[in-house]
């Protein structure tokens, strides 16, 4: 079995409204349904201290900023609302719509700190899917063009 590459960050697509909530309204709880919830046997590739990159959805194919993941967890919608109602990057109503039919599925909850909006967004050659994209040493230059 091939060794998994070390993850330095993850790129997730976000709507223009969410970009505004992160950078202008100080919302610090990022929510994302993932393809599957980790189990004890699953190797979790996320860890505290790595970067979360914000890919602006809607056709521009750009990464508009980043933040540091200070904590992460997998929680049910009811737990998220109880703990983080006013700090979520989406409204409670949007969360209810996002989770319709998946109320018993846990959502990846990322607490982010130090959000930075780039002066010059980073253009991507291909769109980033809803599944996201891991940033590793091997693909960092291609994704971040640094």
Secondary structure, 3 states (H helix, E strand, C coil): CCCCCCEEEEEEEECHHHHHHHHHCCCCEEEECCCCCCCCCCCCCCCCCCEEEEEECCCCCEEEEEEEEEEEEEECHHHHHHHHCCCECCCHHHHHHHCCCCCCCCEEEEEEEEEEEEEEEEECCCCCCCCCEEEECCCHHHHHCC
